[in-house]
Amino acid sequence: MSDATSPPGAALDDRAAIELLEALVRHYTPSTHEAPAVECLVAWMARRRYEACVDAAGNAVGNLGEGEKHLLLLGHIDTVPGEIPVRREGGALYGRGSVDAKGPLAAFVMAAARVGALPGLRVTVVGAVEEECAISKGAYHVVRAYPPANWVVIGEPSGWQRITLGYKGRLLVDYALEQSMAHTAGQQRGVCEQAVDYWLRVAAWAEGYNRDKDGAFATLDPSLREIRSDCDGLAERVTMTIGLRLPLGLDVPALEAQLAGWAGEARVTTRGHELPFRAEKRNPLTSAFLAAIRAGGGHAAFVTKTGTSDMNVIGPRWERPIVAYGPGDSSLDHTPNEHLALDEYLASIRVLERVIARLAQV
């Protein structure tokens, strides 16, 4: 799995790269608790000749070089909740965020530091906050406050030989129903039964929508995220959250109208809406990645993902060449067994070094 073409003297740098990754993973950073890791990363970048700071959103930001050409490497520094003991075992680093997505972020930071400032190219690395809580506070700040870069790479696990071109969109649906208590032997249906009926109706509609669709990237994927109920002897209540992964081409306003129409006496609201996005695969950025992966002995491939990432925030708003890239097996995202193979992590750094060097020549 490792990159066959390690540069001379890479062993010391490889140790430094692993130490950086482990330092970030040791900071437990569920969304809104990123500050200690942000400070750690900014300090590390400042020691490696970055112009480093914390921006107004709380993102860790580092700049190297200057010039008319600009490459943005944006990863996220927050994680989902669930602390995992950090350890090295069997050539892998275990810990929350090792895959999603401190591995890709650390690879960005290390690759740019190794390459250093190149004539005519400015490289900006951002460790963005609050990506995992359906807000993407850090990425939205970048879109609003930073000038569009020429090229953008989003830090998400793809495996070192794969380049991600697209992600599905997202819509979260919140359902709430309250009614007066009634005896269970009576005619009134309980709030939990009505909530389950609503979920089943959404799931059935999605199944019908998907019937003639080809491939996972084209389907509408519903998930029941949460359901809670309570009563105080006078009223009973239920709340429920449904997640929808949105394909390209779906009429979202029409879907929202359907969701409201099925609500009955319940209150239904939506949030966390991100458009699906798929990038072009023929441009200098994708060419640089294809060449860099092949130069490392890899078999480059393009993929699309059924989840959502900060690509959905930046891609449609900046309309610049963009991909997502990073080491790691994305099936380990959010799991208790999250771990990153260190040889893959190091291979991805060398790919990114070649990409940066090639873009400087464009």
N, C-alpha and C positions, 0 to 999 in steps of 0.2 A: 504493500500500500504506500510505502514511503516514496518520496521523490528521488529518482535515481541520480540526479545531478546536483548534489550539495556543493555550494561554492567553497573555495579554500578557506580554512579557518572558521567554518560554520559551527563547529562543536561548541565553542564558548558562547556564541550568539544563540545557539539552540538552548543552552542552559538558561540564558537570560530570558528567552522567549517563554520557556516553561515556567520560570519563576514569576514572570509577569502574569501569565494566565492563572497560576495558582493564587497569587495575591488578590486578583480580582474575584475569583471564585470564593475565597475565604471570607470576603465581605458578603454577608447575607443581605440581599437587596430586593425584597418584594417591592412592587410599585409604590412610590411615594417615600421610600426609605433608601434612596440611592446615594445620598450625600457622602457617606464615608468612602464608598467606592469611587465616586466622582473625584473626590479630593486626592485619593490614592493615584488615580490615573493621570490627573493633571500634574501632580508632582513628578510622576515617572516621565511624562512627556517633556516637562521643563528640563529635566536632567539630560534628555536626549536631544536638546537643541530645538525642540518645538517652541513656537510661541503659543503658550498654553494658558487657558483660563476656564472659568465657569461662566456660561452665558446667562442671560436673564431668565431662561426657562429652567436652569439647573443642569444643563447638559455639560459634559466634559468636552472641551474643544481644543484641538491642536492644529496649528498651521505650520507647514514646511515649505520653503521656497516662495518664489513670486513669479508672476508672469501673466500673460493674457489667457493662457489655458489653465483650466481649473478642474481638478478631480475631487469630488466629494466621496468619502468613505464613511457611511453612516451605519453604525450598529446601535443596538440598545443595551443599556447597562442594567436595566431592571429585570427581575425574574418573576415567575409565578410564586405563590407561597409554597412552603414545604421545605424545611431545611434538611439537607442531606449531609452526613459527615464527610468532610473533604479528606480524600486520601488518594495516593497513587497505588495502583494495583494492576499487574499484568500489562504494563505499557499504556495504561489509561489513567486519566484524572477523573475521579468521581466527585460530584458536587453539584448543587443546584446552580444552573446557569452555565455549566461547562459546555453544553451544546447550544442552548438557547438563552442568550446568544453571546456570552462572554468569550467563547472560543473564537467566533468570527471577529468580534471587536478587537481582541488581543492580537489576532493575526493582522488586522488592518494597521494597528499602531506599530507593531514590530516591523512589518514589511516597509512601511514608509520611513521608519527610523533607519533601517538598514540601507535603503537607497539614498536617503538624504536629499538635500535640495538639488534639484536639476534645473538647468537653464530653461526659462520660459514656462515652467509648470508650477502651479501652486497646488499643494495637496492639503486638504482639510479632512481631519478625522474627527468624527462626532460620536461620543457615547451618549445616546439619547435616553431621556427618562420617560417613564410612564407609557411604554408601548404595550405592556401586557394587560393593562386595565381598560382596554377599549377606548382610550382617550388619545394616545399618541401625542402627548403634550410636547415632547421634545421635537418630534418631526414636524409638527404643525408650526412650532416656533421657527424652525429652519426655513420652512416654506415662506413664512411671512416676513422674516427679518433678514434673510441672507439672499444675495443675488444668485440667480440660477447658475449652477455649475455647468461646464461643458459635458461632463460625464458623471454618473452617479452609480455607486455600488452600495447596495444594502447588505448589511451583515446578517445573514441567516444561514443555518446549516443546509448544505446541499451535497456534501461530500466534495473532496478536493477536485474531483474530475468532472463535476456537473455544474452547470450554469442555469440559474432559475430565471425564466423570462416572465412569469406571470403568477398572480395570486387571485383567488376568488375574492369577491366582495363580502361584506358582512352587514347584517341587520339584527339587532337585538330587540325582542318583543317582550314587553312587560305586561302581564295580565293581573288584574286585581278585582276581586269580587267580595262584597260583604252583603249579608242578608240576615234578617231576624231568625233566631233559633226556632226550629220546629221539631216535633217528635220524628224519629227515624221511621216510625210505622206509618207516618202520614204521606200525603201526596207530593209535598215539596221536595225537590231534588236538592241534595246537599251541595255546598259550594265546591267541594273536592270533586264530586262527580261531574259538575259542570266544567271545571277546569280541565279534567281529563278529556271530556268530550271535545273541548276546544283544541287541545293538543292533537287528538286523533284526527280532527278535521284538517288541521294544518298539515299533518303528516300525509294524509290521504291526497290532499291537493298537490303536494310536492311529488308524490308517487305518480300521479297522473301527468304532471308537467314533465317528469323525467322519462316517460315511457318511450318517446322516440328520439331521445338524446344519445349521442355517441361519445362515450368517454367521460371520465370523472370530472374533467374541467368544465363540462357542459351542463352538469346537473345542479339542481337546487337541493341543498343538504340541510334538513332541519335536525336540531338536537334539543332535547329537553334539559336545560341547564340546571334548573332549580324549581322546587315546588314546596311551599310551606303553608301550614294552616294553623289556626288557633280559634278558640272561642272563649267567651267570658260568661256564659250562661244566658246571655241576652242576644248576642249576635255571633255569627260565625264568619270567618274570613279565610281567604286563600290568596296567596300571591304566587306567581309562576313566571319564570323567564325562559323564553325559547330563543335559541340561536339559529340564524339562517345564514348559510354560506351561499353567496349569490354568484351565478354564472354570468358571463357576458351575454348581452341581449335580453335579459329579463326586464320586463316593464315593472320597475319598482313602485311607482305611484299606483299602478293598478293593483299590485300585490298588497300595498298598504290599505287600499280601499277594501279589498277582500277581508283583510285581517280585522278591520273595524266593523265590517258588516257581519262577521261571525260572532261578535263579542256579546250580543244580547245585552243583559244588564251590567256586564262587567266593564271595567275601564281598561282600555288597551292603549298603550303608548309605545313608541319606538325610539331607539337611540343607537349610538355606535355605528351609524351608517357609513360604510366605506364602499366606494365603487369598485367593481372588479377591474382588473388591469392586466393587459398583456403587452409586453414591449416588443419592438422590432428586433430581429436577430441578425440584421446585416448592417453593421456600422463599425467604426473604428474600435469601439469598446468591446463588442463581442469578438471581433477579429483578434484583439489583443489577448483575450481570455483563451480562445481556441488555440492560438499559437503557444501561449504560456503553459497550458496544460500538456499539450503534445511535447513541448520541449522537456518537460519533467517526466516523460515516459507514460503519460496518462492517455486515456481514451475519452476525449471531450464529448459531452452530450448536453443538449438543452432539455430542461424539464419545466413543467408548470406544477403549481402546488394548489391543494384544495383549501389551505388556510388563508390567512390574511397577514400582511406585514406592513411596514412603513413604506414599501414600494407603492402601496395603494394610496398613500398620502402624497408622495412626491411625484410619482410617475405622471398622473394625469394633469397635475398642476404646472409642472415645469416643462413637460414635453421635450425632454432631452434623452439621449441614449442612457439606458438604465438597465442593470441586472441585479440580481441578488446572488451572493456567493459567500461560502464559508465552510469550514470543516465541520464534520459531525453527521451523525445519523439522526435525521429529523423524527424518526419513529420513537426516539428516546426523549423528545421534548416533553416537559411537564411530568415525567414519570419518576417514581422513586428510585429508579436505576439509572438516572441520567449520568452519562460519562462520555468522555472524549478520548479517542485514541490519539496518543501524542505524536506518533509518526505521521498521521494524517494532518494534524494541526501544523506540524513543521512543513509538510509538503505544500499546504495551502499558503503559507507565508512566502515560499519561494515562487509559487505561481503569481502571487500579488506583486512581488518584487519585479518580475518580468513584465507584468501588465503596466505598472507605473513607468518603468523604463521605456516601454514601447510607446505609450501615450505621449511621453515627452518628445518623441520624434515625429509625431503626427503633424 
